[in-house]
Amino acid sequence: MRFDLSKPYHFAEGGYRASSGPAMPVIDPATLATVGHIAETSAAEIEAVLAAASRAQKAWAKLDAKSRATILHRIANRIEATDMRFCAETMSREMGKPYPEAIGEVANCAGAFRYFAEMARDEAGKIAGTTQAGSFQFARYEPLGVSVHIMPFNFPILLMCWTVAASLASGNGCVIKPALATTLSTLIFMEVFADLPEGLIACLPGGVDVGQALIHSPRTHAVAFTGSVAAGRAVAMAAAGEMKPAVIEAGGSDPMIISRNAPLDVAAAGAVTAAFHMSGQVCTSAERFFVVDEVHDAFIERFAAETRRLRVGNGLSKAEIGPLVSKAARDKVIRLVEDAKAKGATAVVGGRVPASEPVGWFYEPTILTGCTPDMDILKEECFGPVAAVCRVKDFDEAIDMANASEFGLGASVFTTSLEEAMEAAERLEAGMVWVNNPLIDNDALPFGGWKKSGIGRELSRLGLDTFRRSKMVIIDHKPVVQGWWYPYPDDWFYEAGGRKHV
């Protein structure tokens, strides 16, 4: 059936179910029109979904790795074969993302299912060198049970697939709590899971209460979260209280260094994408720029020229810069920019609400120069289309200032010096470092941050291990009585007079 945006649903046991709670409108941040309706999932609905997921997971866990992999490849095939335009259009209307980025996001999801399907087949345990003759000693990996996936609005489908693919490949069931702003597009996407056993995966709309209920339920066993530091801390604490493993991706304020050896034309073009992609609402957006004095003015001239080429408008129009997701998000950007300007920064480009877009939560792509460490924009995650630029005397100062942050998600450098590239890779305090090509990811490499930017890793084998638990197994295939078993020989015991046998 075609998904009806006007009716609140949740996805459970292989299909859409009418939600019992009161309908809430989803508002288009570009036009402020109503896109559709969602409803908070009730406690009874949560319990029914978790009971079904638990039943389905027990059978799923018993499947051999090859059979699970075959089904995950079918999911990838569906993603590649399905017309995703309705899903992408809805995503653009829900949260403002330009349509090319929305359709690109859903198209890129298949790879995660293929990667984890094969990784789980190839990597299921480890045989260790024996510590005792006649003993076979190994570790095996087993599923945890049912995993909870609390998703952000900015990449609602892709980031969900990263962790869901790993969890399913490990033998778990999955329950997804999408962001309120992107619930509709997430529900539409759920149709690609038609080949999974009924009940194994579900999508439950709602806010904080639904997320907390899922974390605290005895029927769930692991948590994956992407979002703000404050929310990530709350999720991590709740999961820890239940002794459940959690992977937390909590955002950042990523630095970008422009060295004296930077290819300035390439750096300017790369900086535009790194800073303004999806209106700066990317966890790995470059927000803090450290430009070496020798090339500062030349870089800013090129950076500003490239930025002025960007078009601002509705995500379904020919525009690179859509609206911010909400009024609160834009208010934060305005506050940070105005604080910086009051403390001496200059808006070389932007720094205001565009006159061409009087309706919606738009903000112009903005370059601030003359930024200093006392400005709030260098301390907080802006999550908007703003590049805060600091002039530094040399590469070493750039590294030091880049590291002077409580965040540590990603970091970017533009340089043609191999020495600087290697130094940056070694010295930057971040979970990911990009040289001359920001924002790239790889299914086979770990994604995640240092410091307050997160705990654990997504993607790669580390991402798979998040959703597995290990079991050490010792098998003596020729049983014998071991010499160290009880009772001990008499001459092993301590005797008065100073003789001790160990």
N, C-alpha and C positions, 0 to 999 in steps of 0.2 A: 504494500500500500504506500501511497505518497504521504509523507509526514505532514500533518496538519499543524501549522505553526500556532494556530489560535487556541489549541487545546493543550492543557498541561498533561504531560506523560512522564513516566519513568520507563526504563528498559529493564525487563527481567524475564527469565525463563524463555529466552529466545524471541521475545516480541515486545511491542509497546503496550503498556498498561496505563489506563487512566489514573491519574493521581488524585487522591481524595482531598488534599489540602486546598485552601483558597488560591485562586489564580493571581499571579503577580505579572505585571507587564514587563517585557524586555524592551528597552528604549534604544533606538538608533542614535549613537552619539554625534552623528553628522547632521541629522534632520530633526531629532527629538521626537520622531514618530514612533509609534508602537510597532515592533517587529513581530511579536507573538507573545505567548504566555507560558509561564512555568509555575510549578507549585512545589513547596517544601515537602519532602518525603516524610511521611508520618512514621512514628515509632513502630506501628504494626507492619507497615510496608517494609521497613528496614529489617525487622525480624524475619518476615517471610522470605525476603530476598537472601538473607544470610543463611537461613536454613536450607534453601534450595542450592546455594553455592557450596555449602559444606557437603551436601549429598553428592553433587556433581563432581566436586574435587576429589573425593575418595576414589571414584572410578577413573577419573583422569590421571591421577597419580599412579595407578596400576598399569597404565599403558606404557609400552616400551618407547624408548626415545625416538625410534624411527617413525612410529605411528603418530606420535605427537608432532614431529617435524613435518610429516606429510600434511597434517591439518593446518599447521602454521603457514606452510607454503600456499595452501589454498586460500588462506586469508590474504596473503600478499597478492595472489592472482586476482582476487576480487577487487582489491584496492586498485590495481592496475587496469582492470577491465571495466570498473564501474564509472558511470558518468558522475563526476563529483561537482558539477557546476552548481547544483542546488545547495550542497553543503558549503561550498566556498562563498557563494553569494550571501547565504545566511550569516556566515562568519563575518563577512565585510559589514553587513548591516547591523550585526550585534555589537561589534567592538571597533569598527572603523578601519580595519586593516585593508589596504589596497588589494583589489581583487587578484592581481597577478601573484601577490604574496600568499593569499589565501589558497588559491588553486595549487600553487607550488608546494605549500605545506602538506596538503593532503596527498599529493602525488609522491612526496618523498617518504611516506610512511612504510611502504612495502619493504624497503631494505632492512629495517630493524627486525621484521618478522623472519626474513630469510637468514639474516646473520645469527639471531639467537636460536633459530631452529637447528642450524648446523652446529653452533657452539655447544648446545646442550647434548647433541649426539656425540660430539668429539671429546668433550671434557666432562666426565662423570665421576672422577675419583682419582686416587693416586696410590700406587703400590710403593711401599717404603722398603728400604733395605732392612732385613730382619734383625732383631736384637737378640734372637734366640734360635738356635738350630731347630729345624722341624716345625717352624711357625710361619704361617702366611699372614702378613700384616699389611693392612691397607685402610684407606679412608674412602668412604662413599658419600655422595651428596644426595640429599632427599628434599622434597618440597616442604615448605613451612605450613601450608594450609590455604588460607584465603588472605589475599593482600588487599590493602586499601590504597587507592590512588587519588590524592587530593590535588587537583590540577589548577593551573593559572589561566588567565584569559588571553595571554599574548600568543602562545603557541599551544592552543588547547588540544589539538589533535596529535601533533607530532610528539610532544613531550609525554602525552598519555601513552602513545604507542611505544616509546622507548622503554618504559617500565612495564607496561602490560605484556609486551612481547617477551621480555626477560622472565617475567613471572609465570606466564603460561608455559614457556619452554621448560621451566623448572618443575612443572607439574602442579602449579597452584591454580586456584580460582581467583577471580579479580572482581572487585567492586569499585567503581569509579564515581567520585564526587566531583563533577565539573565545576568550574568557576560559574558564578551566577551570570556573569556577562556573556558567557559562551556556552551555555547549557544547550541551546537549540541545535547549534551546529554539531556539538558532541553527540547528542541523541541521534541526529540524522546519520552520522558516521557509524553508529553501532550496527547498522545493517550489514556491514562487511564481516561480522562475526557469525554469520548464519551457519557456518560449518562446525562451530564448536558445539559440544554437548549442551543440551538445554539446561540453563541455570548456572553454567560455569562462569558467565560474565554478566555484569549488570551495571547500569548507570542510574544513579540516584541523585536528582537535583536537590539543592538546598544550600544553606549557609553554614555557619560555625557549628550550630547544634547538630546537624547531620554528620559533619566531619568528626565531632567529638564522640557521638554515639557509635560511629563505625570504629574509631580507634579503641574505645573502651569495651566494645563487645567481646565476650569470650570466644566468639565464633571467628574473629579475625586474628591474624598472626604476624603481619608485617605492614609497614606504612611507607609509601612514597609520596613526597610532597615537593611542590615547587611554588614559590611565592616570596613574600616579603620576609625580612629578617624577623620582625616581630611575630608574624604568624608562624614562621618556621620554628622559632623558639618555643611557642606554645604547643605546636604539634610534637616537637622532639620531647618536651617534658611529659606530655600526655602518653606518648609511646613508651618512654623510659619508665613511667609509673606502672605500666602494664608489662614491663620487661619484653617489649616487642622491638625487633630491629627496625630501624628507620633510615631511609636515605632522604636527606634534606638539602634541597638546592634553594638557597635563600637570597639570591640576587647579589648585586654589588655596585660598585662605582668604579668601573674599569679605567685604568690609565692607558694613554697612548703617548709614546715617546717619538718625537721627530728629531733625529740626530743630525749633526752637521753633514753626515754622509748620506742623508735620505735622498731618494729619487723624488724630487718635489712634486712633479706632475702626477706621478703614481700615488704618492702619499696624500695629496689633496683629494684625489678621486676616492681613494680608500677611506679617508677620514670622513667624507660625506656619507658614505654607506655605513661606516661603523658608528657614527654619531646619530644619524637621522633615520636609519632603517626602522620602519614601522613606527615613525614618530618618536624614536628613541625609547620605545617601550619593549626593549629587549634586555634580558638579564645581563648579557655580555656587551651591551652598548658601550662605546668609548665615551666617557663623560668628562674625564680629567685629562687635559692635554698638556704635555711638557715639551716645549719647543726650544731647542738650543738657540741661544741669542744670535749666533752667526747666520742662521737661516730663518729666523723668526718672521721678519717682515715679508720676505719672499714667499714663505709658506702661507702666511695669512692672506696675502693677496690672491694666491691661487685657490686656497680653501674657500674664501669668500666668493670668488667668481664661480666656482663649481656649485656652491650652495644656492646662489641666486638663480641657477637654472632649474631648481626644483619647483614643482607645481603643487599647490595646496588645494585640497578639495575632497569631496566625497570619495570614499574608497571604491565606489562603483563608477567613478569618472576617471579620466586620464590624469591621475595625480599620484605623485610619489608620497606626499605627506597627507595622511588622513587625520581625523580628529583624535584627540586623546580619549581614553575609554570612558571618562566621566568628568563631571564638573570638579569633583574633589581632586582628581588627578591633575587637571589644568590649574586649579587653585594652588597646588603645591609648586608647580613649575613657575607660576607667576611670583609666588613668594620668594623662591630661591633666586630668580633673576633680579627681582627688585632689591633684595638684600645685597646681592653682588654689586649692582649698580650704585647703591647707596654707599658702599665701601670702596668705590673707586674703579670698578670694572666698566668697560665700554662695550656696548652692543655694536659690533661692526656690521652685523647682519641680523635682522629680526629683532627680537626682544619685545614683541607685542602680539596681540590678537590680530589676525589679518582682517583688514576692512572688507575684503572680498567674501568673507564667510561670517556674516553676523549671527547665524544660527548654528548651534552645535559647539563642541568643545575643542575648537581648533586653536593652534598656536604656531606662529611662524618658526621655521628652523632658524636657530639663533647661535651666533658665535660671540662669545664674550672674551675680550682680551684684558690683560692687566689684572688677572685674578690672583688672589693671595690666600694663604692658608687660613686666614681668619674668616673667610667667607663660608657661609653655610653650604653652598653648592659644592664645595670641595670636601665636605664632611658627610653629607647625606647622599642617598641614592635619589637622583632627580627623576629618572624614568620619564623623560620627556625630550623633545628635540632641541637640546642645548649642549653646546660644546664649550666648556670652561677652560680657557687657555692660560697657562702660566709660562712666562719667559724664564729660562734657566741658563746658567752660564756654560754648562758642559754636560756630557753624558752621565757622569757620576752623580751630579746633582739631580738630574732627571730620574735616575734609578732610586735615589734616596727619597725624593718627593713622591714618586709613584708608590713606594712601599709604606709611606706614612699615612696609612688608612686602616680602619678596622675591617675593611673588606678585602677579599682576595680571590675573586672568581676568575677573571681573565685579565690579560694585559697584552698590549700590542706595541710593536716597534717598527718603524720604517728606517732602514739603513742598508747601504750596500757594503758595509764593513763586516766581514766574517767575524772579526774579533768582537765587535759590538753585538752581533747577533748571538754569539756563543755566551758572552757576558750576560746579556739580557735573559737568555734561557736559564742560566745558572742563578742569577741574583734576584730576579723578580719574584716577589712573594705572592704567587697566584697559582691556581690549579691548572691554568692553561696559558700558554704564551704563543702569540702569533707574530711572525716576522714577515712583513710586507704583504700579508694576506689575512686580514682580521675576520673573525666570526665563523671560521670553518670548523666543522666537526667531522668525526669519523666513527662509524659504528664500532670499530675494533679498538678504539682508544678511549680511556676513561674521561668522562665529563663531570666536572664538579669543582668546588672551590675550597680555599683555605680560609682560616680565620672565621669571621662571622658569616662568610658566604656559603657555608654548608658543612654537612657531615655525610660521608660516604660518596659513592660514585655511581653514575649511570653509564650505560654503554660498556663495551668491552667485557672481558671475563669478570672484572670487578662488579659490573652491573648485574651480571648473572648471579654472582655469589650473594648479592643482597637478598635474593629470594630463595636461597637454599641453606640448609643446615648440614653440617658435616657429622659423620658418624665414624669413629675409629672401630675397626674390626680386627680381632686377633683370632686366627684359626690354627690350632695345632692338629695337623692331619694324622699324626702318629702320637696318640696320647701316651704320656709317660708321667710318672710321679716326679715332680720337680724337687730339686734338692733344697730349695729355699722355703718349701711349704711347711706348715706346722705338722707335728711338734718339732721344735729345734733340738739338735743334739746337745747333750749335756755340756760338752766342752765349748759350746758357743757362749755360754753365760759368763758373766763377770763373777770372779771369785775374790774374796778378801785375800790380801797378801800381794795385791798388785798385778795378778795375771788377768788379762782381759782378752777374750777371743772375739774378733769381729767377723 
